[in-house]
Amino acid sequence: MAVINSYEVVIVFSLKRGEDAVAETVKKFTDLIEKHATMESVDEWGKRKLAYPINKETDAYYVLYTFKSDAVFPAELDRITKITDGVLRSMIIKKEA
């Protein structure tokens, strides 16, 4: 039986492709997490200034996802965020029980 853990992932989306593309990508990740895990919340922080430029961009769109899943899914989610166009940065954290 798989052990279920709580996770948080913050994904920083590029605004270069426009707001429609950002909304589409946010929905893509929401659907992906809901398919493979139990979604607890999606907190859209919105457009914020970056602490330092990333790929010559100074603003980005932040989203915090909170979910529960087995230990395999976060590694797959990390892989997908790294190969998705429009994702500047992401960080997955395992929450303490």
FIZANU-63598 format. One record per residue: x negated, y, z negated of N, C-alpha, C in turn; residue number from 1. Coordinates in steps of 0.02 Angstrom, whole numbers, plus 32768, in hexadecimal, padded with zeros to 4 digits. Each point is the difference from the previous one (the first is absolute). Layout:
! residues N
ATOM    nX    nY    nZ   caX   caY   caZ    cX    cY    cZ  torro
ATOM     X     Y     Z     X     Y     Z     X     Y     Z    NUM
...
END
This chain:
! residues 97
ATOM    nX    nY    nZ   caX   caY   caZ    cX    cY    cZ  torro
ATOM  7FD6  7FC5  8000  802A  803B  8000  7FD4  803E  8000      1
ATOM  8010  802F  802A  7FD8  803D  8007  800D  8030  7FC6      2
ATOM  7FCB  8020  7FEA  8005  8032  7FCC  8013  8042  8020      3
ATOM  8033  8021  7FE5  8018  8040  801A  7FE1  8039  7FD7      4
ATOM  7FE1  802F  8023  7FE0  803A  7FE0  8020  8041  8019      5
ATOM  7FF8  8035  7FDA  8017  8043  8014  7FC7  8026  8021      6
ATOM  8010  8022  8036  7FCE  8026  8026  801A  8045  8011      7
ATOM  7FD1  802E  800B  800F  8042  801B  7FD1  800A  803B      8
ATOM  8019  801E  8035  7FD5  8012  8038  8011  8048  8014      9
ATOM  7FCC  8028  8006  8007  8044  8019  7FE4  7FFF  8047     10
ATOM  8028  8017  8030  7FEA  8003  8045  8001  8049  8016     11
ATOM  7FC9  8016  801E  7FFA  8045  8018  8005  7FFE  804C     12
ATOM  8035  801E  801A  800E  7FFF  8047  7FE9  8041  8022     13
ATOM  7FE6  7FF8  803C  7FEB  8039  8029  803C  8026  801A     14
ATOM  7FFB  8042  8003  8035  802A  801C  7FF3  8013  8049     15
ATOM  7FCA  7FE8  801D  7FED  8011  8045  8035  7FEB  8032     16
ATOM  8020  7FC7  7FF5  802F  7FE5  8031  8047  801C  7FF8     17
ATOM  800A  802B  7FCF  8042  801F  7FF6  8028  7FDF  7FC9     18
ATOM  8034  8023  7FE9  8028  7FE9  7FC8  802A  7FC2  8011     19
ATOM  8016  7FFB  803F  8027  7FC5  8014  7FD5  7FC0  7FFC     20
ATOM  7FC1  8005  8016  7FD3  7FC7  7FFD  7FF1  7FED  7FB7     21
ATOM  7FF9  8032  7FD5  7FF4  7FF3  7FB9  803C  7FDC  7FE2     22
ATOM  803C  8018  800D  803D  7FE0  7FE6  8006  7FB8  8019     23
ATOM  7FEE  7FF4  803E  8002  7FBD  801D  7FCE  7FD2  7FDE     24
ATOM  7FC4  8019  7FF3  7FCC  7FD8  7FE0  8012  7FF2  7FB7     25
ATOM  801D  8031  7FDD  8016  7FF6  7FBB  8035  7FC9  7FFE     26
ATOM  802F  8002  802F  8034  7FCD  8004  7FE3  7FBB  800F     27
ATOM  7FCD  7FFE  802C  7FDF  7FC1  8011  7FE3  7FDF  7FC1     28
ATOM  7FDE  8028  7FD7  7FE2  7FE3  7FC3  8035  7FEF  7FCC     29
ATOM  8035  8028  7FFC  8038  7FF0  7FD3  801E  7FBC  8012     30
ATOM  800D  7FF7  8040  801D  7FC1  8018  7FD1  7FC5  7FF5     31
ATOM  7FC0  800B  800C  7FCE  7FCB  7FF6  7FFE  7FEA  7FB7     32
ATOM  7FFE  8030  7FD2  7FFE  7FEF  7FB9  8040  7FDD  7FEA     33
ATOM  803A  8019  8017  803F  7FE1  7FEE  8006  7FB9  801A     34
ATOM  7FE0  7FF1  8039  8003  7FBE  801D  7FD6  7FCD  7FD8     35
ATOM  7FC6  8017  7FE6  7FD2  7FD2  7FE0  7FFB  8007  7FB4     36
ATOM  8023  8030  7FE4  7FFC  800D  7FB7  8042  801B  7FE7     37
ATOM  8003  800B  7FBF  803B  801F  7FE2  7FF0  804A  7FF4     38
ATOM  8020  802B  8027  7FF3  8048  7FFC  801F  801C  7FC1     39
ATOM  7FDA  8025  7FDA  801A  8021  7FC4  8011  8049  800F     40
ATOM  7FD4  8022  8024  800E  8046  8011  7FD4  8018  8039     41
ATOM  8019  8034  8022  7FDB  8023  8034  8003  804A  7FED     42
ATOM  7FC7  801D  7FF0  7FFE  8045  7FEA  7FD9  8028  8035     43
ATOM  8025  8026  8028  7FE0  8028  8034  7FEA  8043  7FE2     44
ATOM  7FBE  8008  7FF9  7FE5  803E  7FE4  8000  8038  8034     45
ATOM  8003  7FEE  803F  8004  8031  8035  7FBC  801A  8017     46
ATOM  8002  8039  8022  7FC4  801F  801B  7FD8  8020  7FC8     47
ATOM  7FC0  7FEF  7FFE  7FD3  801C  7FCD  7FBC  800F  8020     48
ATOM  7FDD  802D  7FDF  7FBD  8011  8016  7FCF  7FC9  7FE9     49
ATOM  7FD4  7FEC  802C  7FCE  7FCE  7FEE  7FC8  8021  7FD8     50
ATOM  7FE1  7FDA  7FD5  7FC8  801A  7FD7  7FC4  8011  802C     51
ATOM  7FF9  7FDB  8037  7FCA  800C  802F  801A  7FEB  8045     52
ATOM  7FE6  801D  8035  8018  7FEE  8043  7FF2  7FB6  8011     53
ATOM  8030  7FE0  801E  7FF8  7FBB  8019  8010  8003  804B     54
ATOM  7FD0  7FEC  8029  8008  8004  8049  8016  8046  8017     55
ATOM  7FE3  8033  7FE1  800D  8046  800F  8047  8016  7FEF     56
ATOM  8023  7FDA  7FD6  8043  8012  7FEA  7FFC  8019  7FB8     57
ATOM  8027  8034  7FF0  7FFF  801B  7FBC  8041  7FF3  7FDB     58
ATOM  8036  7FEC  8024  8040  7FF0  7FE1  8014  7FBA  8013     59
ATOM  8027  7FDF  7FD5  8018  7FBC  800E  8042  7FF4  7FDC     60
ATOM  8020  7FC9  8010  8040  7FEE  7FE1  7FF4  7FC4  7FD2     61
ATOM  8011  8007  7FC0  7FF3  7FCD  7FCE  8040  7FDA  7FEE     62
ATOM  7FF9  7FBD  7FF8  8038  7FD7  7FEA  7FE6  7FCD  7FCE     63
ATOM  8024  7FF9  7FC8  7FF0  7FCE  7FCC  8034  7FC9  8002     64
ATOM  7FEB  7FC3  800B  802C  7FC5  7FFF  7FF1  7FD8  7FC1     65
ATOM  8033  7FEA  7FDD  7FF9  7FD5  7FC6  8025  7FBF  800F     66
ATOM  7FDE  7FC7  7FF7  801F  7FC0  8012  7FE4  7FC7  7FD6     67
ATOM  8023  7FC7  8002  7FE9  7FC3  7FDF  7FF8  7FCA  8035     68
ATOM  7FC8  7FDC  7FFD  7FF4  7FCA  8030  7FCD  7FCF  7FE4     69
ATOM  7FF4  7FCC  8027  7FCA  7FD2  7FEE  7FBD  8021  8012     70
ATOM  7FC9  7FDF  7FF0  7FBE  801E  800A  7FEA  8002  8049     71
ATOM  8021  7FDC  802C  7FEB  7FFC  8046  8015  803E  8028     72
ATOM  803C  8019  7FF4  801B  8037  8029  7FD7  8041  7FFC     73
ATOM  7FE8  8016  7FC7  7FD9  803F  7FFF  7FC3  7FFF  802F     74
ATOM  7FDF  7FC7  8006  7FC7  7FFC  802E  8017  8008  8049     75
ATOM  8038  7FE3  8011  801C  8008  8043  8016  8048  800C     76
ATOM  801F  801F  7FCE  8015  8046  8005  7FC4  802D  800B     77
ATOM  7FCA  7FF3  7FDB  7FC2  8027  8008  7FE5  7FF9  8047     78
ATOM  8000  7FC4  801B  7FE8  7FF4  8044  802A  8027  8032     79
ATOM  8042  8000  7FF7  802C  8022  802F  7FF7  804C  7FFC     80
ATOM  7FF7  801B  7FC4  7FF6  8049  7FFB  7FC0  8015  8023     81
ATOM  7FCD  7FD5  7FFE  7FC0  8012  801F  8003  8001  804C     82
ATOM  802E  7FDA  801E  8003  7FFC  8049  8039  8029  801E     83
ATOM  8027  8021  7FD5  803A  8027  8018  7FEB  8047  8011     84
ATOM  8011  8015  803D  7FF4  8046  8014  802B  802E  7FD5     85
ATOM  7FE4  8037  7FEB  8025  8030  7FD9  7FF6  7FF9  7FB5     86
ATOM  7FDC  7FCC  7FEA  7FF1  7FF8  7FB9  7FB9  8019  7FF4     87
ATOM  7FFA  8034  7FD7  7FBD  801B  7FF1  7FDE  7FDA  7FC8     88
ATOM  8025  7FF2  7FCB  7FE5  7FDD  7FC6  8038  7FD9  7FDD     89
ATOM  7FED  7FCD  7FDB  8030  7FDC  7FD6  7FDB  7FE1  7FC6     90
ATOM  8024  7FF7  7FC9  7FE3  7FE0  7FC6  8036  7FD7  7FDD     91
ATOM  7FF0  7FBF  7FF5  802E  7FD3  7FDE  7FE5  7FF3  7FBB     92
ATOM  802C  8008  7FCE  7FEE  7FF6  7FBA  802D  7FCB  7FE2     93
ATOM  7FE2  7FD0  7FDC  8027  7FCF  7FDA  800E  801E  7FBC     94
ATOM  8041  8007  7FF0  8013  801E  7FC0  7FFA  7FCD  7FC8     95
ATOM  7FF0  8017  7FC5  7FFC  7FD5  7FC6  8045  7FE8  7FEB     96
ATOM  8003  7FC4  7FE8  8041  7FE3  7FEC  801C  801F  7FC2     97
END
